[in-house]
Amino acid sequence: MIWEVIIIRVPKTVSSRLIKEVPKFQRILDKAKSRDVNESDTVTIIADILSSVFGFDKYNEITSEQAVRGTYCDLAIKLDDKIKYLIEVKAVGIDLKADHLRQATNYGANSGIQWIILTNGISWEIHRMKFSQPVDHELVFKLDFVSINPKKMEDQEKIYLLCKEGTASEAIEEFHDRAQMVNRFMISAISLTQPVVGTIRKELRRISPGLKVTEEEIQNILVSEVIKREVTEGEEFEVANKKVKKVSRKTETKPAQPNVVQSVPPTDDKPGG
């Protein structure tokens, strides 16, 4: 994610809490990993992190009793009687794998809950469910808890997205929406539009007067030699390209605004009167 262009305002109270609590749990997680604690003990540590670091009420907003089709996910975050996150926890010494993610996203798909967290306490992956056909998911961001610097604003912003204050204000939704607008697929799609290609053609002809080059030729060069192939193909590029084309069509069909000349009210005054 391009954190530099997505500004998240972290309240001072949250900033102070992170600076105080994060180092404490970094030490706890390091020791837990060295002791190779089991999954149950890791869940206990995660619950404490959710309370002390992320600010959730340990007794009213963090639950291990969230049933999903006859089974229970490890933890869930509930605000205003609504589940915000399902959390799948693995033992601190186990690396997160695709099978773990599949189990977590199955919980999300079966419960209709959009946000899924997969974590071993050190690695945190935040996924967003796509309730399309077929159901899918996307990785929105991830962080390494033991390596973050709680005094560094960029790291505070990542944690804030999962804090109670950020959850209540739907900060992660806003982050996701803005990140969708500022990514390589969107920039790639915009780069291939007529206004951009036309500007490149204009600049080339300004640099070399009389140069004969078409917009189609420039577009082909952009696709084959300038922009990486991976960002001009696939579902993510198609989604971005549709958004760009939709906006372009609206712009093209929007009627021009007529010049409005304000009428001057008549007057009975005569010159010199």
C-alpha positions, -999 to 999 in steps of 0.1 A, spaced: 0 0 0 11 35 -7 10 49 29 28 81 19 -2 94 -1 -29 82 23 -31 104 53 -46 89 84 -51 112 114 -42 94 146 -58 110 178 -33 120 204 -49 97 230 -44 67 207 -8 78 198 1 80 235 -15 45 241 5 30 213 38 45 224 32 31 259 17 -3 252 33 -16 219 69 -21 233 54 -40 263 37 -66 240 67 -67 216 87 -81 245 59 -105 255 57 -118 219 95 -123 217 95 -143 249 64 -163 238 81 -172 205 113 -183 223 92 -205 245 72 -218 215 39 -213 233 8 -230 219 -22 -216 201 -44 -213 232 -17 -192 250 -13 -171 218 -50 -164 218 -47 -151 253 -19 -127 243 -39 -115 212 -69 -108 234 -46 -87 257 -32 -68 227 -67 -61 214 -76 -46 248 -44 -28 259 -30 -17 224 -61 -15 202 -84 -2 230 -113 -26 229 -132 -35 260 -119 -69 270 -152 -81 285 -178 -65 262 -162 -61 227 -138 -90 224 -154 -125 222 -144 -161 216 -180 -172 214 -187 -162 178 -203 -193 162 -198 -198 124 -219 -228 111 -215 -250 142 -179 -241 150 -162 -211 167 -136 -187 153 -108 -179 178 -118 -143 185 -141 -116 172 -145 -79 177 -180 -66 183 -191 -30 185 -227 -19 190 -238 -55 188 -222 -59 153 -193 -81 145 -165 -60 129 -137 -85 126 -133 -122 128 -98 -132 140 -81 -165 133 -51 -171 156 -22 -195 151 5 -203 176 32 -175 177 59 -199 164 39 -209 133 43 -191 100 10 -180 85 2 -201 54 -24 -203 27 -43 -231 45 -47 -209 76 -60 -180 54 -85 -204 37 -99 -214 71 -102 -177 81 -119 -166 49 -143 -195 50 -154 -181 84 -160 -147 67 -178 -162 37 -201 -183 59 -209 -155 83 -212 -126 59 -186 -107 78 -164 -86 56 -131 -81 76 -109 -110 85 -77 -109 105 -52 -138 104 -24 -135 130 1 -154 151 6 -123 172 37 -112 153 24 -113 117 -10 -96 111 -28 -100 78 -60 -80 72 -82 -93 45 -115 -80 30 -141 -104 18 -156 -99 -17 -191 -113 -16 -193 -118 -54 -198 -150 -74 -176 -168 -65 -168 -154 -31 -133 -140 -30 -110 -120 -7 -82 -95 -10 -52 -86 13 -57 -50 23 -25 -47 44 -2 -65 68 22 -56 95 49 -72 116 40 -63 152 75 -68 168 93 -47 142 70 -16 141 81 16 158 52 30 178 68 64 177 68 64 139 37 80 124 35 56 95 35 26 119 9 43 141 -14 47 112 -13 10 104 -22 0 139 -48 28 142 -68 11 114 -75 -18 138 -80 3 169 -114 8 185 -113 45 175 -104 37 139 -130 9 137 -157 31 151 -149 58 125 -146 32 97 -110 43 90 -101 10 74 -130 14 49 -118 48 40 -82 36 37 -93 8 15 -114 31 -8 -85 55 -11 -59 28 -17 -81 15 -45 -78 49 -62 -40 52 -56 -24 20 -69 -4 8 -98 -35 -6 -116 -54 27 -115 -24 47 -125 -17 23 -153 -53 26 -166 -52 64 -164 -19 64 -183 -35 47 -213 -64 71 -216 -67 95 -245 -60 127 -226 -27 113 -213 -17 97 -245 -27 129 -264 -5 150 -240 25 127 -247 20 130 -284 18 168 -281 50 169 -261 68 146 -285 58 169 -314 68 200 -294 103 184 -288 105 173 -324 84 195 -347 70 176 -377 72 142 -360 46 119 -373 33 96 -345 -2 85 -337 -18 81 -303 -23 44 -311 15 40 -316 22 57 -283 -4 36 -265 12 4 -279 47 15 -267 33 23 -232 18 -12 -230 47 -32 -245 77 -13 -234 70 12 -206 43 -1 -182 49 -35 -167 27 -62 -182 15 -73 -148 -4 -40 -143 -21 -40 -177 -37 -74 -174 -58 -93 -149 -89 -86 -128 -75 -57 -108 -65 -38 -140 -99 -45 -155 -117 -31 -124 -95 1 -125 -100 4 -163 -138 2 -160 -138 30 -133 -116 52 -155 -138 46 -186 -170 52 -166 -157 86 -155 -144 94 -191 -179 87 -206 -196 110 -180 -171 137 -189 -176 133 -227 -214 133 -225 -217 161 -200 -233 191 -219 -213 222 -221 -225 250 -198 -238 280 -218 -224 313 -212 -247 332 -189 -250 369 -195 -267 387 -167 -294 410 -179 -293 446 -167 -326 458 -153 -341 487 -173 -339 521 -159 -360 553 -165 -330 575 -158 -319 596 -187 -284 605 -194 -275 635 -174 -306 631 -153 
